């Protein structure tokens, strides 16, 4: 895992004005996020929030029989731990690292204090960012449920690959077919067939748990509308600046 130095690689942290960022910075702890690490299980009390920089985390709903399905993917665009500032304290799902890398960890009470500290109308950028992100995340979760019900495994795999690529600086993912099957809530054989079709079409190269995307426009041509719905909502609520910096509109809140 390449170790990167700055919390600003997370878009939410990068969008904060200097005053709010400086209040958070001393409390941010960089932590490695190895593949398969479980950040919390369903019903656990959350003690930390995580701001991914180079990793991706999946939120999974786990059934009583042990079967699971991915309901959202979170990378350098967001935060793991929305229930902390929404007042819930725990989550009815599991959070698992699906692509290894690093994140910055923040103690729960610090996040809550900062969220309340900058809750006023004159300087609530953190609040606006977190609430806008939560709305975008809810859209992703709802659209994922619809996609899993109505679209083919091929289309679901394309959506999953594109959402992951949007949150990585690389076009390569390390992911076994078994893990992908658990994420999508389908049989492993279905993933094998779907990945084989994409590889035959020259869109990806898959070998021993390594997926390299060779033709992103080709994936975008095959994916269902669910990917664009999620992307449009994230772009609307958390816009990037023309120069590539994130959330230009958000930093203008006062």
C-alpha positions as CSV (number, residue, x, y, z in Angstrom):
1,X,0.0,0.0,0.0
2,X,1.5,3.3,-1.1
3,X,1.5,5.6,2.0
4,X,0.3,9.1,1.2
5,X,0.7,12.0,3.6
6,X,-2.2,14.4,3.4
7,X,-5.8,14.1,4.7
8,X,-6.6,16.6,1.9
9,X,-6.7,13.6,-0.4
10,X,-10.2,13.0,1.0
11,X,-12.6,15.4,-0.8
12,X,-14.6,16.3,2.2
13,X,-11.6,17.3,4.2
14,X,-10.1,19.1,1.2
15,X,-13.2,21.2,0.9
16,X,-13.0,22.6,4.4
17,X,-11.9,26.2,4.9
18,X,-8.6,26.6,6.8
19,X,-10.3,27.4,10.1
20,X,-12.3,24.2,10.3
21,X,-9.6,22.0,8.8
22,X,-7.1,23.2,11.4
23,X,-9.5,22.2,14.2
24,X,-9.7,18.7,12.8
25,X,-6.1,18.1,11.6
26,X,-4.5,17.4,15.1
27,X,-7.1,14.7,15.7
28,X,-6.7,12.9,12.3
29,X,-4.8,9.6,12.5
30,X,-3.6,7.9,9.4
31,X,-4.4,4.2,9.5
32,X,-3.7,1.3,7.0
33,X,-6.8,-0.3,5.5
34,X,-5.9,-3.8,4.3
35,X,-8.2,-5.7,2.0
36,X,-11.0,-7.4,3.9
37,X,-10.6,-5.5,7.1
38,X,-14.0,-5.1,8.9
39,X,-14.4,-1.6,10.3
40,X,-17.7,-2.5,12.1
41,X,-20.4,-5.1,12.2
42,X,-24.1,-4.6,12.3
43,X,-25.2,-3.0,15.6
44,X,-21.7,-2.1,16.8
45,X,-21.3,1.2,18.6
46,X,-19.1,3.4,16.4
47,X,-16.0,4.8,18.1
48,X,-14.4,6.4,15.0
49,X,-15.2,7.9,11.7
50,X,-13.0,7.2,8.7
51,X,-12.1,9.5,5.8
52,X,-10.7,7.3,3.0
53,X,-7.9,8.6,0.9
54,X,-6.6,5.7,-1.2
55,X,-8.9,2.8,-0.1
56,X,-12.5,1.9,-0.8
57,X,-14.9,0.6,1.8
58,X,-18.1,-1.3,1.1
59,X,-21.2,-1.1,3.2
60,X,-22.8,-4.6,3.3
61,X,-26.2,-5.7,4.5
62,X,-25.9,-9.2,6.1
63,X,-28.9,-11.5,6.3
64,X,-29.6,-13.9,9.1
65,X,-28.4,-16.8,7.0
66,X,-25.0,-15.1,6.4
67,X,-25.7,-14.0,2.9
68,X,-24.6,-10.4,2.1
69,X,-25.1,-7.7,-0.5
70,X,-23.4,-4.4,-1.0
71,X,-25.5,-1.3,-0.5
72,X,-22.9,1.4,-1.0
73,X,-19.3,2.0,-1.9
74,X,-17.3,4.8,-0.1
75,X,-13.9,6.1,-1.2
76,X,-12.0,9.4,-1.2
77,X,-15.4,11.1,-1.8
78,X,-16.7,10.5,1.6
79,X,-16.8,9.3,5.2
80,X,-17.6,6.1,7.0
81,X,-19.7,6.8,10.1
82,X,-22.6,9.1,9.1
83,X,-24.7,7.8,12.0
84,X,-22.4,9.6,14.4
85,X,-23.5,13.1,13.3
86,X,-27.0,12.0,12.4
87,X,-27.6,10.9,16.0
88,X,-27.9,7.1,15.5
89,X,-24.6,6.0,17.0
90,X,-24.6,2.6,15.3
91,X,-25.4,1.1,11.8
92,X,-27.5,-1.9,10.8
93,X,-24.8,-3.1,8.3
94,X,-21.2,-4.1,8.0
95,X,-18.3,-2.0,6.6
96,X,-15.5,-3.9,4.9
97,X,-12.4,-2.7,3.0
98,X,-12.9,-3.8,-0.6
99,X,-9.7,-2.1,-2.0
100,X,-6.7,-1.6,0.3
101,X,-5.0,1.7,0.9
102,X,-5.2,4.3,3.7
103,X,-7.7,6.4,5.5
104,X,-7.7,9.0,8.3
105,X,-9.4,8.1,11.5
106,X,-11.2,10.5,13.8
107,X,-12.6,9.7,17.2
108,X,-16.4,9.8,17.3
109,X,-16.6,12.5,20.1
110,X,-14.3,14.8,18.2
111,X,-16.4,14.6,15.0
112,X,-19.6,15.3,17.0
113,X,-17.9,18.2,18.8
114,X,-16.7,19.8,15.5
115,X,-20.1,19.2,13.8
116,X,-21.8,21.0,16.7
117,X,-19.1,23.7,17.0
118,X,-19.5,24.8,13.4
119,X,-23.2,24.4,13.2
120,X,-24.0,28.1,13.0
121,X,-25.2,29.9,9.9
122,X,-22.0,31.8,9.4
123,X,-19.5,29.0,9.4
124,X,-21.1,25.6,8.8
125,X,-19.1,24.2,5.9
126,X,-18.5,20.9,7.7
127,X,-22.2,20.5,8.4
128,X,-23.2,21.3,4.8
129,X,-20.6,18.9,3.4
130,X,-21.6,16.0,5.7
131,X,-25.3,16.5,5.2
132,X,-24.9,16.8,1.4
133,X,-22.7,13.7,1.4
134,X,-25.3,11.8,3.4
135,X,-28.0,12.7,0.9
136,X,-25.8,11.5,-2.0
137,X,-25.0,8.3,-0.1
138,X,-28.8,7.6,0.4
139,X,-29.3,8.0,-3.3
140,X,-26.5,5.5,-4.0
141,X,-28.1,3.0,-1.6
142,X,-31.5,3.3,-3.1
143,X,-30.3,3.0,-6.6
144,X,-28.1,0.0,-5.7
145,X,-31.2,-1.7,-4.4
146,X,-33.1,-1.0,-7.6
147,X,-30.2,-2.1,-9.7
148,X,-29.8,-5.4,-7.8
149,X,-33.5,-6.2,-8.4
150,X,-33.9,-5.2,-12.0
151,X,-30.6,-5.3,-13.9
152,X,-28.4,-8.1,-15.1
153,X,-25.2,-9.3,-13.4
154,X,-23.2,-7.9,-16.3
155,X,-24.7,-4.4,-15.8
156,X,-24.3,-4.6,-12.0
157,X,-20.6,-5.5,-12.5
158,X,-20.1,-2.6,-14.8
159,X,-21.8,-0.3,-12.3
160,X,-19.6,-1.6,-9.5
161,X,-16.4,-1.3,-11.5
162,X,-17.2,2.3,-12.5
163,X,-18.2,3.4,-9.0
164,X,-14.9,1.9,-7.7
165,X,-12.8,3.6,-10.4
166,X,-14.3,7.0,-9.6
167,X,-12.9,6.6,-6.1
168,X,-9.4,5.4,-7.0
169,X,-6.4,6.9,-8.6
170,X,-5.7,3.7,-10.5
171,X,-7.5,1.6,-13.1
172,X,-6.6,-1.7,-11.2
173,X,-8.6,-3.4,-8.4
174,X,-7.5,-6.4,-6.4
175,X,-10.7,-8.4,-5.8
176,X,-11.5,-12.1,-5.9
177,X,-14.6,-13.4,-7.7
178,X,-16.0,-14.7,-4.3
179,X,-15.7,-11.2,-2.8
180,X,-17.4,-9.6,-5.9
181,X,-20.2,-12.2,-5.6
182,X,-20.7,-11.3,-2.0
183,X,-20.8,-7.6,-2.9
184,X,-23.3,-8.0,-5.6
185,X,-25.4,-10.7,-3.8
186,X,-25.1,-13.2,-6.6
187,X,-23.6,-16.6,-7.2
188,X,-19.9,-16.8,-7.9
189,X,-20.6,-18.5,-11.2
190,X,-22.6,-15.5,-12.3
191,X,-19.6,-13.2,-11.7
192,X,-17.4,-15.6,-13.6
193,X,-19.7,-15.4,-16.6
194,X,-20.1,-11.7,-16.4
195,X,-16.4,-11.0,-16.0
196,X,-15.6,-13.4,-18.9
197,X,-17.9,-11.4,-21.2
198,X,-16.3,-8.1,-20.3
199,X,-12.8,-9.6,-20.8
200,X,-13.8,-11.1,-24.1
201,X,-15.0,-7.7,-25.2
202,X,-11.6,-6.2,-24.3
203,X,-13.0,-4.0,-21.5
204,X,-11.2,-5.6,-18.6
205,X,-8.3,-8.0,-17.9
206,X,-9.0,-10.3,-15.0
207,X,-6.3,-12.6,-13.6
208,X,-6.0,-14.1,-10.1
209,X,-7.9,-11.5,-8.3
210,X,-6.5,-8.5,-10.2
211,X,-9.0,-6.6,-12.4
212,X,-7.5,-4.0,-14.8
213,X,-10.0,-1.8,-16.6
214,X,-8.8,-1.5,-20.2
215,X,-11.7,0.4,-21.8
216,X,-13.7,2.7,-19.5
217,X,-15.9,4.1,-22.3
218,X,-16.8,0.6,-23.2
219,X,-17.9,-0.1,-19.6
220,X,-19.9,3.2,-19.7
221,X,-21.6,2.1,-22.9
222,X,-22.7,-1.2,-21.3
223,X,-23.7,0.0,-17.8
224,X,-27.3,0.5,-16.8
225,X,-28.7,4.0,-15.9
226,X,-28.0,3.4,-12.2
227,X,-24.4,4.5,-12.5
228,X,-25.2,7.8,-14.0
229,X,-28.0,8.5,-11.6
230,X,-25.6,8.1,-8.7
231,X,-22.8,10.1,-10.3
232,X,-25.2,13.0,-11.3
233,X,-26.4,13.2,-7.7
234,X,-22.9,13.3,-6.3
235,X,-21.8,15.9,-8.8
236,X,-24.9,18.0,-8.0
237,X,-24.5,17.9,-4.2
238,X,-20.7,17.8,-4.0
239,X,-19.4,19.6,-7.2
240,X,-15.8,19.8,-8.1
241,X,-14.1,23.0,-9.3
242,X,-13.2,23.4,-13.0
243,X,-9.6,23.0,-12.1
244,X,-10.2,19.6,-10.5
245,X,-10.4,20.6,-6.8
246,X,-13.4,19.2,-5.0
247,X,-16.6,21.0,-4.0
248,X,-15.8,24.5,-5.0
249,X,-19.3,25.7,-4.2
250,X,-19.2,24.2,-0.7
251,X,-16.2,26.2,0.4
252,X,-18.1,29.4,-0.3
253,X,-20.6,28.7,2.5
254,X,-20.4,31.2,5.4
